Amino acid sequence: MSCMPELTLGLVTNAMDNEALLEAVRGRLLAGIRPKRLVVFGTRARGDARPDSDLDLMVVADLGGSLAERSRAVRAHLLDLP
């Protein structure tokens, strides 16, 4: 199993509240790469995120390739979030 380090994703949006954003990310990653575990940390996990806060996410998944390739594989599923 490859353990991908945490990704600070640039998922800043005014169109989605915290719960909607987390559910959208979860659904896309579960359908796309079927991670073993998703861990949200930082301001969104604590519940004190501002509208301009990013989403800090650790993804653990069986993905091959380099760190850059694994990162691209994860991010590819999240590019068109509003």
C-alpha positions as CSV (number, residue, x, y, z in Angstrom):
1,M,0.0,0.0,0.0
2,S,1.3,3.4,-0.9
3,C,0.7,6.1,1.7
4,M,0.2,9.4,0.1
5,P,1.2,12.3,2.3
6,E,-1.4,14.9,3.1
7,L,-2.4,17.1,0.2
8,T,-3.4,20.7,0.7
9,L,-6.0,20.9,-2.0
10,G,-6.9,24.3,-3.5
11,L,-10.6,23.7,-3.0
12,V,-11.7,27.2,-2.0
13,T,-15.2,27.8,-2.9
14,N,-18.1,30.1,-1.8
15,A,-20.6,27.9,-3.6
16,M,-20.4,25.0,-1.2
17,D,-20.6,24.9,2.6
18,N,-18.2,22.8,4.6
19,E,-20.4,19.7,4.7
20,A,-21.2,19.8,1.0
21,L,-17.6,20.2,0.1
22,L,-16.5,17.3,2.2
23,E,-19.3,15.1,0.9
24,A,-18.4,16.0,-2.7
25,V,-14.7,15.3,-2.2
26,R,-15.5,12.0,-0.4
27,G,-17.9,10.8,-3.1
28,R,-15.5,11.6,-6.0
29,L,-12.5,10.0,-4.3
30,L,-14.5,6.9,-3.3
31,A,-15.8,6.4,-6.8
32,G,-12.5,7.3,-8.5
33,I,-9.6,5.8,-6.6
34,R,-11.3,3.9,-3.8
35,P,-9.0,5.1,-1.0
36,K,-8.4,3.0,2.1
37,R,-8.7,6.1,4.3
38,L,-9.5,9.8,4.0
39,V,-8.5,12.1,6.8
40,V,-9.5,15.7,7.0
41,F,-7.4,18.0,9.2
42,G,-6.9,21.7,9.8
43,T,-9.5,24.4,10.0
44,R,-12.3,22.4,8.2
45,A,-11.8,19.4,10.5
46,R,-11.9,21.7,13.6
47,G,-15.0,23.5,12.3
48,D,-13.4,27.0,12.3
49,A,-12.8,27.4,8.6
50,R,-13.3,30.7,6.9
51,P,-14.8,31.0,3.4
52,D,-11.3,31.3,2.0
53,S,-9.9,28.3,3.9
54,D,-8.5,25.4,1.9
55,L,-9.2,21.7,2.5
56,D,-6.4,19.8,4.2
57,L,-6.7,16.1,3.3
58,M,-4.6,13.0,3.8
59,V,-5.4,10.2,1.3
60,V,-4.2,6.6,1.9
61,A,-4.7,4.4,-1.2
62,D,-3.2,1.6,-3.2
63,L,-1.8,3.7,-6.0
64,G,1.3,3.1,-8.0
65,G,3.8,5.6,-9.3
66,S,5.8,8.5,-7.9
67,L,4.4,10.9,-5.4
68,A,3.7,13.4,-8.2
69,E,1.8,10.7,-10.2
70,R,-0.2,9.7,-7.2
71,S,-1.0,13.4,-6.4
72,R,-2.2,14.0,-10.0
73,A,-4.4,10.9,-9.8
74,V,-6.1,12.2,-6.7
75,R,-6.4,15.8,-7.9
76,A,-7.8,14.7,-11.3
77,H,-11.0,13.7,-9.5
78,L,-11.4,17.1,-7.9
79,L,-10.6,19.6,-10.6
80,D,-14.1,20.7,-11.5
81,L,-15.5,21.2,-8.0
82,P,-17.4,24.5,-7.9
